[in-house]
Amino acid sequence: MSDAAINAPRFKLTLSRDVIDVGYRLLAVALICVVLAFASDAFLTANNLLNVLRQASLVFFMASGLTLVILTGKIDLSIGATVGLCACVAATLIKSTGSPWIGAAAGVGVGAIVGLGNGLMVTKLRIPSFIATYGMLWVAQGATYYYMGGQSVYGFPPGFRALGSGYFLGIPIPVYLMVVVLIVGNFFTKRTTFGQQIYAIGANGVAARLSGVPVISRLNLVFVLSGAMAGFASLVFLARLNSAEGDIGETLTLPTIAAVVIGGTSLFGGAGTLFGTFIGGLILTLILNGMNLMSLNANWQPLVTGVIVLLAVWLDMKTRSKTDATN
């Protein structure tokens, strides 16, 4: 019997579990919306709902690349610092050259380089991804502060600003971009050999290597993609804020990880979907939006985010232990 025939039932089971998990999370979104609709009259207004989607899009851009990393059983803690570095590099080049295209290319390129550095530390130096990317977090933050020298950059061309604050047919441009990334990313992970190899590495890296999967090159690539998506997210963030300074990305790491985990991607690797990550980012954004509408102290938001992450990780561990016991 061929390997494809042997693995087919397991693939169908995983696909069904993914569909069920997404269904539960969509139900959670519906319940949160009902609660917030009763809690605040402003929640169901068009402006607020569009703002929720805009905020969720920024989280998703970062979380989409991070999802690929986590699917392999690794982690990228440098994601927020990478966004900050890319945003500052892009901002200064846009101002100095007058070309948004040069700044945008540099921002995405710097992100990809940071991602490659993470990947090489993991694959070549054999440093655990938690330690490697945590170190890169401090390197990127230090480089950003040194590069900016305590200065801020602001005032970008209207065409560039439309990337983060523009509208088309009444819908924010970032929402369209999110839909494109979601469709392409979902096809990439579910319908290509590379996507299946990512899942295989996360499920069992040794078995994947013995099956002929180029594990090292695939790990390097997912880290590069994570860094490049952080660079892309930095452009949208920069266009929305219309300014950049050294600490621009410091608060973004935890919400990004939270979106991935809440979306059902296992921190142990091998299970999860980009659509689930989108739903996770939407859930997190809805909760924070509800706290703002109810005028709750903003200092509670990190605490709430942390509690949600802990609950999501605990549920992931419980689900994993039950699955292992069944198998």
C-alpha positions in Angstrom: 0.0 0.0 0.0 1.3 3.4 -0.9 2.2 6.1 1.7 -0.5 8.3 0.2 -3.1 5.6 0.9 -1.9 5.1 4.4 -2.0 8.8 5.2 -5.3 9.6 3.6 -7.6 8.7 6.5 -5.4 10.7 8.9 -5.6 13.8 6.6 -9.4 13.5 6.4 -9.6 13.3 10.2 -7.4 16.3 10.6 -9.4 18.3 8.1 -12.6 17.4 9.9 -11.2 18.5 13.2 -10.0 21.8 11.7 -13.6 22.4 10.4 -15.1 21.6 13.8 -12.6 23.9 15.6 -13.3 26.8 13.2 -17.0 26.2 13.7 -16.6 26.5 17.5 -14.7 29.7 17.1 -17.2 31.2 14.7 -19.8 30.5 17.4 -17.7 32.3 19.9 -17.5 35.3 17.6 -21.3 35.3 17.3 -21.8 35.1 21.1 -19.3 37.9 21.7 -21.1 40.1 19.2 -24.5 39.4 20.8 -23.1 40.3 24.3 -21.4 43.5 23.0 -24.5 44.5 21.1 -26.5 44.5 24.4 -23.6 46.1 26.3 -23.1 49.1 24.0 -25.3 50.8 21.5 -22.2 51.9 19.6 -21.0 48.3 18.8 -23.3 47.6 15.8 -22.6 50.9 14.1 -21.0 50.7 10.7 -18.0 52.8 11.7 -17.2 50.6 14.7 -17.6 47.3 12.8 -15.3 48.5 10.1 -12.8 49.7 12.7 -12.9 46.2 14.2 -12.1 44.6 10.8 -9.3 47.2 10.2 -7.7 46.4 13.6 -8.1 42.7 13.1 -6.4 42.9 9.7 -3.2 44.3 11.2 -3.1 41.5 13.7 -3.8 39.0 11.0 -0.9 40.2 8.8 1.6 39.5 11.5 -0.2 36.3 12.8 -0.4 34.8 9.3 3.4 34.5 9.0 3.7 33.4 12.7 1.2 30.7 12.1 3.5 29.1 9.5 6.3 29.1 12.1 4.1 27.6 14.9 2.8 24.9 12.5 6.3 23.6 12.3 6.5 23.4 16.1 8.7 26.6 16.4 8.0 30.1 17.7 9.0 33.6 16.7 9.1 36.0 19.7 10.7 38.8 17.6 7.6 39.5 15.5 6.7 42.8 17.3 10.3 44.1 17.3 10.6 43.2 13.6 7.5 45.3 12.8 9.1 48.2 14.7 12.4 47.9 12.8 10.8 47.5 9.4 8.4 50.5 10.0 11.3 52.8 11.0 13.5 51.8 8.1 10.6 52.2 5.7 9.6 55.6 7.2 13.0 57.1 6.9 13.5 55.9 3.3 10.1 57.2 2.3 11.0 60.6 3.7 14.5 60.7 2.4 13.8 59.4 -1.2 10.2 60.6 -1.6 9.4 57.1 -3.0 6.9 54.9 -1.0 7.9 52.0 -3.2 11.5 52.1 -2.1 10.5 52.4 1.5 8.0 49.6 1.2 10.5 47.3 -0.5 13.1 48.1 2.2 10.6 47.4 5.0 9.6 44.0 3.6 13.2 43.2 2.8 14.4 44.0 6.3 11.7 41.8 7.7 12.8 38.9 5.5 16.4 39.3 6.5 15.5 39.3 10.2 13.4 36.1 9.5 16.3 34.5 7.7 18.5 35.3 10.7 16.1 33.6 13.0 15.9 30.6 10.7 19.7 30.2 10.4 20.1 30.3 14.2 17.5 27.6 14.6 18.6 25.3 11.7 22.4 25.9 11.5 23.4 26.9 15.1 20.8 24.5 16.6 19.5 27.2 19.0 16.0 26.6 20.3 13.6 28.9 18.5 12.3 30.4 21.8 15.9 31.5 22.7 16.9 32.5 19.2 13.9 34.7 18.5 13.9 36.1 22.0 17.5 37.2 21.4 16.5 38.6 18.0 13.8 40.6 19.7 16.4 42.5 21.7 18.7 42.8 18.7 16.0 44.3 16.6 14.8 46.6 19.3 18.3 47.8 20.0 18.9 48.3 16.3 15.7 50.3 16.0 16.5 52.6 18.9 20.0 53.2 17.6 18.8 53.8 14.0 16.1 56.3 15.1 18.4 58.1 17.6 15.4 59.2 19.7 13.8 60.9 16.7 10.4 60.4 15.1 9.4 60.4 11.4 6.0 61.6 10.3 4.0 62.9 7.4 3.9 60.5 4.4 2.4 60.9 0.9 -1.4 60.4 0.7 -1.0 57.5 -1.7 1.0 55.6 0.9 -1.3 56.6 3.7 -4.2 55.0 1.8 -2.6 51.6 2.5 -3.6 51.9 6.1 -6.3 54.5 6.3 -7.9 54.6 2.8 -11.3 53.2 1.8 -12.7 51.6 -1.4 -16.4 51.3 -1.8 -16.8 52.2 1.9 -14.5 49.4 3.1 -11.0 50.0 4.6 -8.2 49.0 2.2 -6.5 46.8 4.9 -9.7 44.6 4.9 -9.3 43.9 1.2 -5.6 43.1 1.7 -6.5 40.8 4.6 -8.9 38.9 2.4 -6.2 38.5 -0.3 -3.6 37.3 2.2 -6.2 34.9 3.7 -7.1 33.3 0.4 -3.6 33.0 -0.9 -2.2 31.8 2.4 -5.0 29.2 2.8 -4.3 27.8 -0.7 -0.6 27.8 0.1 -0.9 25.8 3.3 -3.7 23.4 2.3 -3.3 22.9 -1.5 0.5 22.8 -2.1 3.2 20.3 -1.3 5.1 22.9 0.6 2.1 23.5 2.9 1.7 19.8 3.6 5.4 19.6 4.4 5.0 22.3 7.0 2.3 20.3 8.7 4.5 17.1 8.4 7.4 18.9 10.1 5.3 20.1 13.0 3.7 16.6 13.4 7.0 14.7 13.5 10.1 16.4 12.2 12.2 13.2 12.2 9.7 11.3 10.2 9.3 14.2 7.8 13.1 14.2 7.3 13.2 10.5 6.7 10.4 10.8 4.2 12.5 13.2 2.1 11.2 16.5 3.3 13.9 19.2 3.2 13.3 20.2 6.8 16.1 22.7 7.1 15.2 24.7 4.0 11.5 24.6 4.9 12.2 25.9 8.4 14.3 28.7 7.0 11.6 29.6 4.5 8.8 29.8 7.1 10.9 32.2 9.3 11.6 34.3 6.2 7.9 34.4 5.4 7.1 35.3 9.0 9.6 38.2 8.9 8.4 39.4 5.5 4.8 39.4 6.7 5.9 41.4 9.7 7.5 43.9 7.3 4.3 44.1 5.3 2.3 44.6 8.5 4.6 47.4 9.4 3.7 49.3 6.2 0.0 49.1 6.9 0.7 50.1 10.6 2.9 53.0 9.5 0.4 54.2 6.9 -2.3 54.1 9.5 -0.3 56.0 12.2 1.4 58.4 9.8 4.5 58.4 12.1 7.3 56.1 13.3 9.5 56.1 16.4 11.7 53.6 18.2 9.0 51.9 20.3 6.4 51.5 17.6 6.3 47.6 17.7 6.9 46.9 21.4 3.3 46.0 22.2 2.5 43.9 19.2 4.1 40.5 20.0 1.6 39.2 22.6 -1.6 40.0 20.6 0.0 38.3 17.6 0.7 35.1 19.5 -2.7 35.3 21.1 -4.4 35.5 17.7 -2.6 32.3 16.5 -3.3 30.4 19.7 -6.9 31.5 20.0 -7.4 30.5 16.4 -6.6 26.9 17.2 -3.0 26.5 16.0 -1.2 24.1 18.3 2.0 25.4 19.9 3.3 21.9 19.6 3.0 22.1 15.8 1.2 20.2 13.1 -2.3 21.5 13.7 -4.1 24.7 12.8 -5.3 26.8 9.9 -4.8 30.4 8.7 -8.6 30.8 8.7 -8.6 29.9 12.3 -5.9 32.5 12.9 -8.1 35.1 11.3 -11.0 34.1 13.6 -8.6 34.2 16.6 -7.5 37.7 15.7 -11.1 38.7 15.2 -12.1 37.3 18.7 -9.2 39.2 20.3 -10.0 42.4 18.5 -13.7 42.2 19.5 -12.9 41.7 23.1 -10.5 44.7 23.2 -13.0 46.8 21.2 -15.7 45.9 23.7 -13.5 46.9 26.6 -13.0 50.3 24.9 -16.7 50.8 24.2 -17.5 50.1 27.9 -14.8 52.5 29.0 -12.8 50.0 30.9 -9.3 51.0 31.9 -6.8 50.3 29.1 -4.4 48.9 31.7 -6.6 45.8 31.9 -6.1 44.9 28.2 -2.7 43.2 28.6 -4.0 41.3 31.6 -7.1 40.1 29.6 -5.0 39.2 26.6 -2.6 37.2 28.8 -5.5 35.3 30.5 -7.0 34.5 27.1 -3.6 33.1 25.9 -3.2 30.9 29.0 -6.7 29.5 28.6 -6.1 28.8 24.9 -2.8 27.1 25.6 -4.4 25.0 28.4 -7.3 24.0 26.1 -4.7 23.0 23.4 -2.8 20.8 25.8 -6.0 19.2 27.0 -7.1 18.5 23.5 -3.7 17.2 22.5 -3.6 14.8 25.5 -7.0 13.4 24.7 -6.0 12.9 21.0 -2.8 11.1 22.1 -4.8 8.9 24.4 -7.3 8.0 21.7 -4.5 7.2 19.2 
